[in-house]
Amino acid sequence: MTSVTDVKAKWDRVAQRLRAELGEDLYTSWFARMEAEDLDSGRLTVSVPTRFLKSWIESHYLSKLHKISEAELGPLDSMHVRVRMRGGIAPRPQAEGAAQAPEPSATAAQQPSVVAAAQAAAADRTPQLDPGQTFDSFVVGPSNQLAHAAMCRVADAAPGAAISFNPLFIHAGSGLGKTHLLSAVAHRIRDKRPDRRVMLLTAERFMINFVMALRQRDTLAFKDQFQAIDVLLIDDFQFLQGKTMQQEFCNAFNSLVDSRRQVIVAADVPPAQLDSIDLRMRSRLMGGLVVDIELPDLDTRRRILRSRYETMLKRDASVVIPEEVLEFVASRISGSGRELEGALNRIAAYQQFNQASVTLDLASLVLRDMQANPDGSRVKIDDILKVVGRHFNVGRTDLLSPRRARSVVVPRQIGMYLAKKMTARSLPEIGRRFGGRDHSTVLHAVRKIEDQIKTDDRLAREVALLIRLVEQG
């Protein structure tokens, strides 16, 4: 019997031949996780991590595998492919993220199974992640401190260490950092704990994969992939629908938790409010650690904006946003980090497209429809008429009159524009308040001012100033 060390050393050359003859995609899909076990009396035994891989290789590649193995190991009487125990699963292949391509000669009838096999083959690989969503780029504040600490604890846990809380359930509104934290955990495990295997899925992707497995009558491979991982991350859990789908997830969830492997679930609402989820599943989720992420406070919003602005400058050094504008955005946009980043992007785009310096007035105008609580019900048309009349030195009577002089028409149109943007009043109601005009007249005024603002910087600044004056009362 040849020693295990000798077999493994020679198997490296077999693997190189397989990669060269089959190509990187096919090799990664079917053979990258294959290991040589022993060579005894002309019988070579190799192992793979799932039953599905064993069946597929035996059906489609056994003769080629036999031939290439003989070229390096000498004559072989037979080959045996077995499924190894979980403790012996090979590390992730080097060709991480390679496409899962079927064998070119596969028939049309075989094609559907290729997709399921590719899913099984990719079970222990780190998923494709956003490189910017790491713990280093996550801004920690009072609103998310506990969630961040819990995720770090999971990401840094050593294999086999006691799990403090399982499952870990994170809930928050859209844009508050759930997906960022899930990706950060996957990044940290990949970089610091390569001996741990992690899978990141959305609930939608879980359902798609399961439906594909049902159509292919190959649910066994679907189940097998969850037995080859140490940490399961599920995002957007609130979208998991259907009794059968939930039962399948529950089976995978129970199997992982019962075998002391970590599960992290993220959703928009806490477990108790997941009305579409089975009561037993909700109970199990509530049995772990449930953490929420709240809206960031002012200081956290400032740090988020500075972090995003620094990232923006690395991409394009020509972007110039003054500190006072960043402070203005932080104080006015009280929503999620995603909204803050959107506001920053809008200001940067305005600067680049219009080649204009960013001022507080312009920022106020650009972000008018994004401000968290513009409180349109508080602003009254009478306030707008007063501010516009004072600014342009036009009497209220003139603004409401039929006069067509330019010195009156332009302020009147700007007043209608402000009424549409700053109040919840309808076009007909605005028309009535501006001297009994038709709604089409108001619509024409609003569109005209909108168009002119895009090309007339002086008018844009003037309108922005008027907005601030109205808001200040």
Summary of the structure (lengths in Angstrom):
residues: 473
radius of gyration: 31.2
end to end distance: 91.8
largest distance: 107.3
contacts: 1470
relative contact order: 0.07
helix: 57%
strand: 10%
